[in-house]
Structure formats: structure tokens, C-alpha cells
């Protein structure tokens, strides 16, 4: 299968030849694309308490960053050039953003981070930098010049409020127009500067460090591993130096710690819960006037169901993970719920069995899923 999104490349060939290897420029990746938001819409989002936003400006050669939420008055005081507004997780607020992300489902959902949208007037940008994750930079309205470099020098400007490369040596340069897209693998230095009022849609894919995984896995083990027994030394020997830790104590403690074991199932459970755990600023709102279970089931059988825009859902061999929680059940229920995890939206729930329907109703009461077609978005 070939799709225009990748410039005629099949997803398989893109993953083989470009993913995490080298950049790819695609002209007209999304024909006719002008964006999903106006600059005003983005500014409204940046004023919300539940949105993560930043204003980055360059003044007298120095970079400054401010974090939201902002007020609309904040934007009226900005200069005409050399600043940028960035809003993370736009897919949490806009159904059309989720639809855009689904175009990239040749990359597993477990790797997806979010859709970030930026607006900048002429000469605006965030400076030369590099990211530790894969990103597709899709141009909306306006034009932006992108310069990229495979340079190994990653030293940053000391004392800067954002991570700016001390030296940036551009090796390639393009002007992206609406619908054009640039893919960059992790660590590729890049600098984007607006030629006019423009908006860029950044589809980012998370890549946790091994240190982060190890730290969180140890937290997981703390809650899921029990080592029985207690230290004891009925045969303790007289010790000439009481301040010294004895070899016998080290041996006994070491033997107890060696009992800490985990299985592949433990790793799967941890990864599923960790990758779907909502970010700290995210909260789910239960329906204010919930339907009865009977009415809910009737509605989703007629209209379908969908994940709340903020929900993250993955699955393993025998477990469904939703927003940091794990659910096990029968094979038939799991099969249909896996479809929801893959597609994010089901046009009908008629194929769900009683077990899956009961679980969906529970998720509906939590605010994790909703009846398809219900109003959602920026004003919700």
C-alpha cells in the first residue's frame, strides 16, 4: 500500500529506509491542508488551564520563554515579529486533530506522544535545537524555512532559558508551504523560521530513556513484589570493629535481594500501564447526567462509541490498558476492545458481548469513553 502522506513510499519502505535513520521531505503530503485551527483558536487554547502552552521570543539576541496559561491581553502586547506560540496535546481538544494523527497509524500508538501546534509571525521560531524523539513537521497556513543538520556537536547555549544549540551549521534548507511535511529522526539538528504568519503541526513520537524506564519499573516492582522473611543473625560472631558492616550481613541481604524476580508478563503490564498513564495535568470528567446502563448500551449500539480525546488505550497478549489501568477478561471481550484500541472509534457496538458492554459502561462513567457523535472539542 502506498499513501501520499509519505510521498509515494509505502509505510513498510518508509520504516525500513527512513524511520530513525534519515530525514524525508514530502511535498504535498496532505494536499489542500491549511491547518485545523486559526491563530485565534490556538491563542484561546493557550488561555486554558488544562492546556500546556509556551511563548518563546527572541529579544536583543537572547531567548526568553513564558509558560501558560495566558490571557488574550498577553498576545496583544507582543511585537510584530520574532516570537512563537506553542501548544501541546492539541489532540486532547480537537476531534480533527485525532483524525490527523490516525493518518500516522503505521507507527504503533504506543510510540505516539501528541500533536503540538505552533504559530509564529514573520521571523518567529524557537531557535536551532534538536529533539530526542521522532517528529513529522506538517505545514499549515503560511510558509516556514527549515534548515537541518546531522552535526554531532550538541553543545547548548549556557544560561539560556530554552535548549538552543551553541553552534548550528545548516546542511540542507527548504521552504515548506501548506501541506508539505518534513520527517526528522531523533537527534537531528533543525531550525524553523517563519517567512510570514504561519502554523506548523508537529506530530511527535515519545522515546523514554532506559533510565526513565528503569526508574518507573522499580516503582512498579515496589507495589507488585513481596519478599517474605526478615533479617536475622542468631549466630552472630563477636566483632572487633562494631562500625564495620560484616560480610555475613552483606551475604544475607544480597541473598534476599536476589529473590526479586520478574517475568515478561510483569514487563508487559508495566509498559502498558506506564505508556497509557495520563500526564499529571490531565483529568477526566464523568458525564454530568449519566445514562443508565441500558440506555447507554442502546445508544452505542445505534451510534457507536469512541475514546475520550484525552484517553490512551493499548493492549497486550491478554490485557487491555486504558489510562494507566489494566483490564483482563474473556477472549471475546478482549477481541472487540482491541479494535477500539486500534481504531479509537467504533461505528457500532453491536458486536460487543455483555462483558465488553459492561466494561464500556464503567469507562463511560469514568469519562474515559463517550458515545460517538457527541459534541467535543475546544469549547467542550
N, C-alpha and C positions, 0 to 999 in steps of 0.2 A: 504494500500500500504506500502511495506517495501522497503527501499533502503539501499545499502551497506554503504553509507555515514554515517549512524548512527549505524552501527554495527548490523544490523538486526532489530533495533527498527523502528516502524512506526513513521512518523512525529508526529502523534497525541499522541502516548505514550511518545515520547521524550519531547514534550511540557508539558505534564501532570506530568512527573516524574523528569525531569532534568532541563528544562529551568528556569533560575533564582533561582534554588534550590540547585543543587549539580553538581560536575564535572562529565564528562564522557570521558573515554579513548576509542578510537576506533582504533584497529589495522587494517591496510589496508583499511582505509576509502575510499581512491582513489587509487585503485590498479595500480601499474606501474607509479605512479606520481613521477616525478623527478623535477618538477617545470616548470615555464613558462618563466623564464629568466636565463641567465648566470650571474655570478658575474659581468662580464664586462658590460652586459646590464644594470644592476642596477646602476653601477657607472656612466654610461653615463646618465641615468635618473637623478641621483643626481646632475649632472652638469647643468641641465636645469633651467632656471629662473622660469618656470611655475610649477615646482615640489617642494614639501616640503620634505626636507631631513635633517637628523641629523647624526652626527658621535659621538658615545659615547665610551669613553675609560676609562680604569682604570689604574692609574699610582701611584705607591707608596701608594696604599690603598685608593686613592682618585678618585672620579669620575669626569670626565670632559665631557662637551658636546659642540659641534660646530654645527652651523646651515648652511645649504647650501644656495645658490648653491655653489658647489665646482668646482675645476679644477681637471683634471686627475692627475696632479702632486701632489695634496693633498694626493692621495691614495698611490703613490709611496714612500711617506715618512713615512708611518705608520709602526709600529712594526709588527712582525710576529704573535703575539698573543694579546689577551685581548682588543679587540675593536669590535665595531659593527656599521654597516651602516644600517639606516632605511629610507625607502622612503614611504610616504603616497600616497593614491589615485592612486595606480598603475593602477586601473581600468579606469582611465581617459586617459591612454596612450596605453593600450593593449587590443584588442578585446578578446583575450583568457582569460584575467582576468574577463571581463564581463561574459563570458561563465561559468567561475568557480563560480562567485557569484550567477548565476542563479541556481546552484545546491542547494543553500540555500534559495530558494524562498518559503519554508514552513514557513519562518519568513517574515512578511509583509515588502515590500520595504520601508515603512515609518520609519522602525527601522534601516535600513541599513545605515552604515556610509561609510566605504571604505574597500579596500584591501590594507593592509600595507605589504611590503616585506622587510625582513631584511637579511643581510648577515653578517656572523661572522667567523673568523678563529678560530682555536683551543683556548679554554678558553674564547672566546668572549661572551658578553652578555650585558644586561642593568641593572643588579643587581636585588635583591629581591624587589618587588613592588606589588602594587595592582591597578586594574583598576576600574573605575566607570561604566563600560559597559560590556556587554556580548561579549565574543570573542571565535572564533574557531581557534586553532593554528594547521595549517596543515604543516607537514614537507615536504620540497622539498629535494634537494640534501643534503647528509651528515647526521649526527646524532647530536641530541641535548638532553641533560639531562634536564628533567623538574622536579622540586620539587614544591610541592604545600602545602598550609596550610590554615586551616579555622580559624586561630588565630584572636582574636579580637583586639589585640594590633596593632594599625595602626600608631604609632608614627614614624616620619620620621627623618632621619639624619639632624641635624641642619646645615645650611650653605652649603649643597650640591647643586650642580648646576642642579641635577635632583632629582626626588622624589624616595628616597631609604629608605626602612624600616630600622629603627634603630636596631631592633631585628627580625630575621626571624627564625622560628622553623619549619623545614620541617617535614611534617607528612606522605607524600607519595612521591615516586620518580619513574620515568620511563625514559627509553631511547627511544626516538621517532626516527624511521627510515623513509625513503621516503614513503609517502602515509599514514603514521599514523597521527592521529589527536586527539587533546585534547580540549574539551569544558570546559570553565570556566565561572561561573556566576559572576556578579559584586561583587567586594569586596574580592574576593578570592586571598590571597597572593600567589605569584608564582615567581620562579627564573629559568631562562633557560640559560644553559651554553653549548656552542658548544664543541663537542668532537673532531670534525675535521672541515674542511671547510664546512659550512652548510648554508642553506637558509630556512627561515620559512615564511609561508604565513598566515598572521593574518587577519581573516575576522571579523571586528568589527561592533557592533550594537550600535548606539547612544542612549543615555538616558539623555535628557536635564533635569536639575534640575527644580523644581517648581518655584524657584526664577527666573531662566532664562526665563521660560515661562511667568511668571507674568510680568517681565520687558518688554519683547518684545510685550506682548499683550497690555500693556499700551501705547506703541509706536503706535501700530495698532489703538487703540481707538482714539488716538490724531488725526489721519488722517481720521477717519470714524465716529466720534461722534460730533454732533453740539448741544451745549446747548444755546438756544436763551435767550435773555434778558440781562439786565445789572443791576448791584448793584445800589440800590437807597435807600435813607433814608430821605424822605421829612418830616417824623415825628420825626426826631432825637431829643433826650432829652439832656438837659444840663448835662454835665458830670464833676464831681468834679475833677477827675483824668484823664487828657487828654491822658496819656500814656497807659491807660488800654484798652484792646480790650473788647468791650461791648458784653453782652450776645445776644443783638439784631443782631449784625454783625455775630456772630457765627451761630445763628439760620438761618439767611438768606443765608449765604454761605453754610451751611450744607444742606438746602433745595434744593439749586441749584445743589450741587454735587450728591444728591440722584437721580437726573434726569438722571444720567449716567446709561444707561441700555444696555445690550447686549443679543443676542439670541444664540441659538445653531448654527444657520446658520453663525453668526459672528465668533463663535469659530472655526467652520469648515473652514471658509475662511481664518482665521488667521493661523490655523495649516497647511493647505495646502500650503499657500504661504511661511510660515516660514520654513517648512521642505524641500521645494524644492529650497529655495533661495541659489544661488551659494555661495561658500565660497569666501572671499574677493580677493583671488589671482587668481580666475578663470575668464577667459574671453572667449567669443565665437567669432569665426572668420567667417564672412559671406563668401560664396563661391566667389572666385576672379572673376570668369566669369560665373555668374548665368545663368541657363537655363531660357527660357521663361516659363510661367505657363503651356502652352500647352505641351511643350516638357517635362517638369518636370512630369506632370501627366502621360504622356505616359511612361516615364521611370519607375516610381514607380509601375504602373500597370503591367509592364513586370518583374521588378526585385525586387519589394518590397521596404520597407523603414525601417529605424532604427533610434533610438535616437543617437545623438552625444554621444560619450563616457562620456562626462562631464555633460550631461543633467540629470536632475532628474524630474520625472513625476509621479504624483499621481492624484487621483480623489476622489470626494465626491459624494453626492447624485445627484447633478445637475451641478457640476462644475469640470472642468479639470484644474489641476495646473501643470505648466511647468516652471521651473527655476524662481520661485518666482512670476509668473504672473498667473492670473485666467482667465479662458475662459468658458463662458456659451454658449449654443447653443441648437439646436434641439435634441430630444431624439435619433434619428437615428445616427446623427453625434457623439454624446457622446458615444453611444454603441460601435462603431468601434474604437474610440480613447481610450476608456478604455482598449481594447485589446492591444493596443500599450503600454499603461502604465504597463500592467501586464507582457507582453512578451518582451518588449524593442525592438523587431524586428518583423516586419510583412513580410511574404514571398511574399505577393502580396497586392496591394491596390485596387483591382478590386471591392471589396465590399464597399469601401468608397463612400459616396454620395457627391454631389457637394459642400455642406457646409464644410464637413470634408476635402475634397481635397483643397479647397481654404485656409483653416486654415493651412494645412500642407505646402502649398507653402509659406505662410507667415513665418512659422517656419523655413523652408529651407533657406529663405533669411536672417533670423537672425543667422543662423548657429546652430540652435537647433536640427535639424534632417538632415538626409542625405539619399541618395539613397543607398539601400542595395548593398553590394559588392564593394563599393568604397574603395580604399586603406586608411587605418587608422592604427595608431599605433605609436610606439616610434619614428620613423623617420618622421612622418607626420608633 
